[in-house]
Amino acid sequence: MSGITDLDELLRSMHPKLIDAEFVFCTVPGGISEYLELEPVATFIESEGLTLVVKKAAAKAAGLEYEGSFSQITLTVHSSLEAVGLTAAVANKLASKGISANVIAAYYHDHVFVQTDKAKAAMQALQEFGV
């Protein structure tokens, strides 16, 4: 099934879902195989090191350093990886409310990580698209 590319349709049919967990972003040395037991929801290799997005409890248990705590909001619409404007629309909506948006695109959905203390406000802002 192909993802949706039309921005208006994406925004209209999007139903954001708040995931019930706190996440953190960590940077670590070494390879992903060394951190699989932490069950990262996302990873990215940068020249400075490996970035992990993991549950806060897992990072604490492993003694990993992190800054800030984030909540994950999944945009439950099958967006195409070739769709134009979804990330910008979401980031602009959240920015207008003073909320940072750390967006990760996966195959089926986009996932937005927002400051944990602003998660409810972020959900309200994103639900405005469906109105």
Stockholm file with secondary structure:
# STOCKHOLM 1.0

chainA/1-131         MSGITDLDELLRSMHPKLIDAEFVFCTVPGGISEYLELEPVATFIESEGLTLVVKKAAAKAAGLEYEGSFSQITLTVHSSLEAVGLTAAVANKLASKGISANVIAAYYHDHVFVQTDKAKAAMQALQEFGV
#=GR chainA/1-131 SS CCCBCCHHHHHHHCCEEEEEEEEEEEEESSCGGGSGGGCCSEEEEETTEEEEEEEHHHHHHHTCCCCCCEEEEEECSCBCTTCSSHHHHHHHHHHTTTCCCEEEECSSCEEEEEEGGGHHHHHHHHHGGGC
#=GC SS_cons         CCCBCCHHHHHHHCCEEEEEEEEEEEEESSCGGGSGGGCCSEEEEETTEEEEEEEHHHHHHHTCCCCCCEEEEEECSCBCTTCSSHHHHHHHHHHTTTCCCEEEECSSCEEEEEEGGGHHHHHHHHHGGGC
//
